[in-house]
Amino acid sequence: MTGFESLWLPIVLSAVFVFVLSSIIHMGPFWHRSDYPGVPDEDRLRDAVRPLMPPPGDYMVPRASSGAELNTPEFMDKMKQGPVFLLTVLPNGAWSMGRNLALWFVYLLVVSFFSAYVAGRALPPGTHYLNVFRFAGATAFIGYAVSLWQMSIWYRRAWSLTFKPRWTASSTPSSSPARSGGSGRARRTKGGRRVGGNPRTSSPVLGPLRPGGVGLCRPSRAARRWGVE
């Protein structure tokens, strides 16, 4: 088990890394183009809903007031006549990107925290980095992608929209927070030297580490070049 006090720095750094990379991905001109297609005759729909002025919130139409009403002929007629939809009403005006980005970063910290918690409780200090990534990467992937599948299962959200975060999550394999690992087993390099070292006090990728061996584990060519397997 790895002490959590040594994992706070990888947690913050991984959240920053995912924040920057996801911002670059989501600013692409085609990423959100097909997320929410427009409705037929949008102006007419807006004019019909505006007098009702529903407050911001989530709504279901038609909605039964009780379980018994679900099976009544009147409610079944409403379902057959349609439309049947889930509606999210937002406050009027431009979106507050500052608020959304702040909440997004908090969410990234939470996912990184649980990734570090699972890996830190399951693995001892000095574990090979590939084993660390197996735990931390799977936990982060579940937090970023799998948690959204229920929206398509229960609320008929388009699967294409639900799976988009999956590609964002899978494109950030080095974002998982973990303790710098590696068995440190020495092997002969091309130059004939045998290179090794204590993975808890030094890292071929990040350089010298502070006591406790804190670092971000990520496989790289540098690790292979220095002879750490």
N, C-alpha and C positions, 0 to 999 in steps of 0.2 A: 504494500500500500504506500502511495506517495502522499506526503503531507500537503494539504491544500494551500498552506501558506506560501508554498513555492510555485504555485500555478497561477497566481493572479496576473502576472505579467503576460504569459502566453494567452490568457483569456482576453485581456484588453487588446493585445496586438492582433489576435485572430479576428476580433470583432471589427477593428479598424480595417484590416485587410479585406474582409468580406464587404464592408460598407463601401470602400473605394471601388472594388471590382464590380459589385452589383450596380453601383451608380453608372459606371461606364457601360455595362451591358444594357441596362434599362434605358439609357439615353439614345440607344440606336434607333434610327428612323423607322425600322420595320418591326421592332420588337412588340409594340402594343397596337399595331395597326388593326389586327383582327380580333382584339380582345372582346369588345362589345359592339356588335353591329347595330346600326341604327334601325329604328322601327319605321314601318310605312307611315307616311304623312305625320312626321314628327310635330309639326306646328299644330295640327289639329289635336293631337294627343295632349300637348302642353296646354292648349286653350281649354280643353275639357277638364284637366286636372287642376289647373290654377285656381278656380273658384273654391275648390274644396280646401286648399292650403293645408295639407297634412303636415304636421310638425316633423322635424327630422327624426328618423327611426326606421325600423324594419317592419314591414307589413306583409300579410298574406291575403290574397283575394281569389276566390271567396274564402271566408274563414268561419268555421263553425264555433259557436259559443260554448259547446260542450260535446263530449263524446257521443251522447245520445243523438245530437243533431246531425252527426255525420251520416247516419243511415236513414234520415228522413227523405221522403220523395222531393221536398222543396229544395233541400241542399243538393241532392243528386242532380236535379234539373239545372241548378246553377253551375255545377261542374261540367255538365254536358254542353250547356250554352256557351260557357267561356266568356271572356278570357280567364285563364287560370295563371296567376303569376305571383312571384315574390318581388316585393318592391322595397328598395332602400332609398329613403329620401335624405338628401344632404342639405345642409344650410345653404341658402342662396349666396351667391358671390363666388369669387375665385377661391381655389383650394389653398389652404395654408400649408405650403411645402415645408416650412420650418418645423411646424408641429409634427407632420408626418415623418420627416427625416429623424427628428429626435426620438419619436416612439420606435421607429425602425432600428435605430442604433441600440436602444434599450433591449429590444427583442434579440438582436444579435448577441448582446452580452449575456442574456439569459441562456440562449442556445450554447454559447461557448462555455458558460458555467457548468451546465449539465454534461457537456462533452468531457470537460476536464474532470468532473466528479466521477463519471463512470470509469474513465481511463485511470484516474488516480487511485481509485479503490480496487480496481481489478489487477493492476500491474505494479510491480515493485520498481524502485528507482534503478536506472540503468538498463531498462528493457530495450530490446532492439526496436528501432524506430518504426519498422514495418508492423510490428505487433501493436505498437502504440496507435498507429494510424488505423488499424483494424477496428479498435474500440472507439476511438474519438471520431473517426470519419463516419462510421455507421450511425453513431448517436447524432452527429450534426446533420447527416442526411435525413434522418427521421424527423428532426426538428424543423428543417427547412422545407421538406417536400412531402413526406408521407402524411404529415398532420393535416394536409389540405384535401386528401382524397375523400373524406367524408362529405365535403360540400357537393361533390359530384354524385356520390352514392345516394344521399338523402334529399338533396335540393336541386338535382338535375342541372347543376352547373356544367358547362361545357368541359369535357375532359381535356381538350386542347388548352384551355385556360388553366386548368388545375395542374397539368403537367409542366407548364412553363417554369415554375420555380424549381422543378427537378433538374432542368438543364443548367440553371444558375447554380444549384447546389453541386452538381457533378462537375462543374467547371472550376470549382474552388477546392481542389483536393488538399491543398496545403494550408487550409484555413483552420484545421482542427487544432485546438490547444492541447499541448501534451508536454511531458517532461522530455528533455533531450535524452535520447536513448542510444542504443547501439551496443552490441556485445563487446566492441573494442578488440575483436580478435585480429591479430596482426597477420598480414600476408605479404608476400613478396610483390613489389611493384615492378614496372618495366625497367626502372633504373637499377634493380637489384637490391634495393634497400627493403628492410622489413619495417613496416610502420604500424604502430599500434597506439595505445594510450587509454587512459581512463575516461570513458564517455561522460562521467559525472563531473569532471573538472575541465574538460576541453571538448570542443566540437569542431570537426573538419568543415562544417558549413558556417557556423556562427562565430568561430574563434573561441578564445577563453571564456569560460562561464564563471559567474559568481558562485560562491559556496552554495551547494545544493544542486548544482547542475541544471539550472532553469534554462530552457531554451525552446524554440519552436522546432519540432522534428519535421523535416521534410526531405525526402530523397532527392538527390541531385547528382550531377556529374562530379561536383566537388568531392562528395563522399567517396565515390568510386575512385577518383584520382588519388585521394589520400590513403586509400587502402582499407577503409572501414567497411565491413560487410554487415 
